[in-house]
Amino acid sequence: MDAIQGTQQASVASPPDVPAGVLASSAVAPKVPVSGMGVRGLVLALGSLPISAASSELIDEIRDLEDLKSAISARHARAAVALDLAQRAEQAKAGVPAAERGMGVGAQVALARRESPNRGSRLLGLAKALVTEMPRTMAALESGQLNEWRATLLVKETACLSVEDRAAVDEELAPDTGTFDGAGDKAIIAAAKAAAYRRDPRSVAQRASHAATERTVSLRPAPDTMTYLTALLPVAQGVAVYAALTRTADSVRSSGDARTRGQVMADTLTERVTGTPGGVSGINLNLVMTDRTLFQGDPEPARLEGYGIVPAEWARALLVEEQHPADRSEFTVLLRRLYTAPGSGELLTMDSKARFFPQRLRRFIQIRDNTCRTPYCDAPIRHIDHVIPWHSEGSTHLHNGAGLCEACNHTKENPGWTAASMPGGLHTIRISTPTGHSYASKAPPLPGHKYTHLRN
């Protein structure tokens, strides 16, 4: 992913919709004489410094670099808040309704920091809390007494409090006075929780009751064609599920089953959720591989939708009957042939005159893009939408379609955001933000092509 960036400076005033008093500390760093090298010059100068050969000096440098990282994180926060204020002011001048001002700023922060849009929004929220509500924590971050993660813990544990109470907790803990020197994450969390509860017990209790609404199940890849299936449950339900699985495992093991306790628990969970011993009967698994991998024993890896790259041998074993007894499953295999342009890995075109992408074209785009096409966003595809919007005469065409997560699809509709398909081999989208910065997103090449490793 490349970015076209330029240096910009602007004096930012508080926009009309920001209440007076919210900016308890300035969104812009204090006026301190700084050399004319700028941040880019600082990066280059840092790379030119020699490495010491003395152990004591190396330890000193590691500590100094850690302090520098914290100071940079603080600068990140101030810059993010200044960007938010600048964007709100520009949107106010453009007539954007007050309720919609600031939308898309988190996504811009994410692109600039090479993070996912979800994390960009969290980083912007952290910056606002530190700059406008927790000046003592911000001072500790700037001086290196806290790193960004531990400042995040303090912000997180006080999120349920009002602005006034959060500022009072910040004053009570006073991280900039060395309160947490030598303290670990758990000690910091405990101190913040205790202070928050003393300040407002009711809000803390309401936060605990609200947590149950955030229950969810997630899936993420693990090494060696394994996955982590995680369930976030209320404590009573979680303990009950675990107790049921352990009880079954103990019963099966006592009857002479050779599997380990953990294996029995995993197999029982799979069987009870899916209703089948193998756990995959009736499920559509989109396994993408070359014909050489499938029929000729070629070692070129395959790609499993929702997981990523899998070994060729494993993919072939999944499609044949002679599997390991513990993994035996019944499959109905349906082969779909996808034809690509020679040498590039680009899927050949499909077209439609309809406003909405037909099902087969949606499946085509889903296989091509694999995950959300916004740079640095690995979220699953939820929407298949036009790169150039249909209302702007964008065609319902393979090259004008892109797979996006729900949040990114909404973000691109904000004022000042544009996108266009670029000519070339692999399908490439150029995304432009309201500040004039541009970012390129290339579709991941399909298995068997030269640059497969770039995205997967």
N, C-alpha and C positions, 0 to 999 in steps of 0.2 A: 504494500500500500504506500503510495507516495502522497505528499501534501505540498501544495504550492502556498507558501506562507511569506508574509512580509512583516516588517516591524511597524507597529502602529502605536501612537501615543495620543491620549485624549484626556482632557480634564473632565471628570464625570460629576455632574450635579445630581442630587437626590431627585428622583422623578416625582410628579405630583401625587401619585397614588401610594407613596411610602410615608407612613405616619411619622410625624416629628418625634424624636426621641428614640426611634428604633435603632438608629445608627449610633449606639452608645460609644463605639470606637470607630475611628475613621476607616472607610473602606480602602483608603489609599495609604500606603506605607508612610511613616513619618519622613519628613524632609531631612535626609542625611546626605552629605556630600558623597557622591559616587563617581568613580573615574568614568571616562567616556567609552570604556570598552563595551559596556552593555552585557546582557546575559550571554549572548553568543560568544563574545570575547572571553568571558569568564570560563565558559565550557572549553574553549580552545586552550586557554592558559592552564587550566587544570590538567589537561592531557599532556602538556609539555613539562610538567614538574617531574624531576627525577625521583626514583624510588630509593629510599635509604637502605643501607645494608645492616644497620644496627637494629637489634630487636626492640630495644626500648623506644627508639624513634618511630619504628613501624607501629607499635602499640599507640603511641601518641597520635600518629597520623590517622589511624583507624578511628580513635575517639573523635578527633577533629572532623573527620569526614562524616561521622554519625551526627555530630552537631550541625554540620553543614546541611545534611539531608533534612533535619528537623527545620532549620531555617528556610530551606527551599519549600518545604511543605507549608510553612506559614505564609510564605510569599505566594504560593499557589492559591491559598485560601483568599488572601487579599485581592489577588488578580481576578479570581472567580467572582467574588462579590462585586468588584468594580465592573466586570463584564455584565453581570446581571443588571446592575443599575443603569449602565449605558444602553443596554438593549431595551429595558423598560422605558427609558426616556425617548429613544428613537421610535419605539412602537406607539408611545403616547402621542408624539408629533404626527405619526402616520394615521392616527385615528383608531387604533386597535382598542377594543373595549377593555376596561380595567381588569375584568376577570380573566382575560386571555393574555395579558402582558406577562412576559417572562417565559412563555412556553417555548420549548426548544433550546433554552440556554444550557440545560444539563447535557443535551446531546452534543452541543458545540464544545463544551468542556471535555466531554468524553473523546471526541475526535482529536482534539488538540493533545490530550494526554494519552492517546492510543489505548483507550479503555472502552468497554462496552457501554452503550447508552444507559443501561440500568445502573452501572457503577458510577457513571458520570453524574447522574441525578443525585446519588447518595453523596458524592464528593461535594457537589454544590450545596446540599443541605448541611453537610458538615462545616463547610466554609462559612455559611451564613450564621450558624450557631456560634462558631468560634469568634468571628469578627464582630458580631452585633450583640451577643448575649453573654459570652464567657471570656472577658478580657484577661483574667488571670491565667486561664488555661492557654490562651493564645500567647501570652507572654512566655509561659513555660516552653511552649513549642518553639518559639523564636529563639530562645536562649539555649535550646538543646536539652532541657531538663525532662521533656517528654518527647517521644517520637509520635509520628502521625497516628499509628495504631492505638497507642495508649490515650492520646487526645480523643480519638474516636470512641473509645470505651467510656470516657467521662461524658461525652455528648450523648451517647446512646442511653446511658443509665439515668440521665436527667431529662430525656425527651418527653416524659409525661408531665413535666412541671410547667407552670406558667413562666413567662419571660422573667418576671420579678423573682420567682422562687428559684429558677435556674441560676440567675445572677447571684442570688444569696448563697446558694450551694457552692458556686464557683468561688465566692469570697471566703466562705468557710473553709474549703479545702485548700485554697491558696497554693496551687501547684507550682507557682513561680518562686516560692520561698524554699523549695527543696523538700516539700512534704512527702513526695513519693520517691525520694532518692533510695535506691536499693529495693524498692517494692516491685513485686511481680504483677502480672495481669490480674490474678485473683484478688490480691490485696487492694488494688485500685478499684476493681468492680465492687468489692465489699464496702469500701469506704464511701463510694459514690451512692450505692444503694441505701446505706444507713443514713447518709445526709439527706437524700431525697425523701426517705420515709419520714424522718423527723420533720421535714419542712411541710410535707403534704401527704399524710397517710392515705387519704381517700383516693387521690390520683394514682398512687402506686397500686392500690387494691383494684381500681378500675382497669389499670393497665394489665394486671394479671388476668382479670376476667375477659378482657378483650383479646388476649393472646389466643384463646380457643378458636376465634374466628379466623386465625391465620393457619389453621391446620392444612396440610397439603402433602402430596407425595411427589418426589422428584427422582430423576434418573440421570446419572452421569457416568461416563466411561471409566473403566478401571483397566489396568494393564492385562495383557494376555487374554483378550476377548472375554473379559469379565465386566460387570457393571455394578455400580452402587445404587441400589434401590432404597431410597430414604423416605421415611414417613415421619412427619412432624405432627404429633398427636398430643392431646391433653394427657396429663400424667396418668390418670386413672385408666384411660383407654390403652395407652402405651404399655403400662405394666400388665394389663390384662392380656394383650396380644402376646407379649413376650412370655408370660406365664403359661399360656395355652400351648405355645410352640415348645417350650422346654418340657412341659408335662408329656406331650406326645413323643418328643425325642427320648425322654427317659424310659417311657413305656416300650417303644420300639427297640431301643438298645438292650433292654432287659430280656427281650425275647430272642436275642442272638443276632440282631442285624449288625453287619460288619462296618457300616458307615459310622463316621464320627458324629458326635452330638450336634455340631454345627451343620454338618451336611444334612442330617435328618431334618433339622429346623428349616434350612433353606428349601429343601425339597417339599416339605409340608406346606410352607408358605406358598410356594409356586402352585402346588396342586389345589389348595383351597381357594386361591384367588382366581385361577383360570378354569378350575373344574376338570382338568385333565392331568394325568400323571406327567406327561412331557411338558405341559405348560404352554405349548405354542399351537395347538390344533385350532384351526379356524382363524388364525391371525395372519394378516398380510405382512410379510417381511420383504421389503424392497432391497434385494441383494444385487448390487451392480458389479458385473465383472466382464472381462473380455471373453470372446468365444474361445480364445486360446487357453485361458485359465480353466474354463469349464470343460472343454473337450480334449485338450492336448496336454494337460498337466503343466502348463506354463506357471512359473512362480510369481507372476504379476499379481499383487494383492487385489482384493475386492473391496467394495465399500458397502457397509450395511447402514441403511438409513436410520438415523436416530442414535448411531454409535460412532461410526467412522471407519477407518481402515482396518481390515481383518486379513489374516494370512490366507493365501490361496488354498492351501491344503485344508484349512478349517472350513472355508466356504464350500469346497467340493464335498467334504464329509457331511455338511449340513443337508446336502441335496441327495444323498444316497441312502439306501436302506441299511447297509452294514455299518451301523454306528455302535459306539460303546453302549453296553446295556443301560448304563445310568443315564445316558442322553438319548435313548431311543424315542423317537416321535414319529407320528404319521404326518406326512407332508403331501399336499397336492401342489406340484410344481408347475407354474405357468411361466413360460419364457416369452419375454417381450423383446423384440429386436430394436435397438436404437442405433441409427446410422449417424456417424460423425464425419466431419470434414477431415480429409487426410492431413495428418501431421499436427493439427491444432487441438484436437479433442473437442471442438465446438459441435454441439448437436445441430443437425441440419434443421432448417426452418419449418415451422407450421404456421398457418395464418387463419384468421377468422374475421368476419365482418361484424360479429356481435359485440355489444358493449362489454359483456362479461366473458371471461375466459372459459371456454367449454372444458368439460372434465378431462378429456384426453390431453388437451394443451396444458391444463393445470398440472397434471401428472408429469408431463414432459419438463415443465419449468421446475417443479419440485425436485426431480431427479438431477437436473442440471445444477441447481443452486445449492442443494443439500442443507444449508443453514441460512439464516438471515443475511441478506447481501450488504447490510450496512457495515462498513469497515470496523473491525474489532468486535463485532457482535456475533456471538456463536449461538444465539437463541434459536429454538426450533421455528420453522416457517409456519405462520398462522394465516397469512394473507398472501394471495397471488394478485398483484396489482400492476397497473401501468407505470412505466418509468416516466414517460410524458403523459400527464393525465388525459383521460378520455375527453374531458370537457375542454381541453386545450388541443383537441384534434389528434391526440395520441391514438395510434392504431392498436387493435387487439391482436398483437403479433408476437411471435416468440421473442424477437429481439427487443420488443418494447414491454416485455413482462419481466417481473422480478419477484422472487420470494422474499417476504419480509416478516418479521415478528410484528405483533400488534402495535407495540409502542413505536417502533420505527416507522410503520406505515402511517400512524397519526402524526408523527413529528414532521415528515416530509410535506405535510399539507400546511404547515405554519408559514406565515408570510416571510419571504426572503429565501426560502429553500427551493432549489431547483435541481433537477437531475436530467441526464441525457445519456443515451447509449453511444459509445464511441466505436469507431471503425477499428478493425484489427482481427486477430485470430480468435482468442477466447473472448466470450461476451464480457464487455467492460462497461461499467457505469461510472460517470463522473458526477459526483455529488457536490453541490455548491451551497455554502451556508450564508446567512445574512451578512457576515463580516467580509465576504468576498473570498474566503479560503475554499480550496477545492480538494477533494479526496477521491481517489480511484478505487473501485471495487471490481475485482476480476472473479468470474465464476471459477470454481475449482475444476481443473481438468478431470475428465473421467479416467477410471483405471486404464492403464496401458499407454498413457501419453506422457510426454517428456517432463512436464512440470507438475505432476500430480502432487509432489511433496510440498508445494508452496502453500497450499491451503489446508491440507489434511495432516 
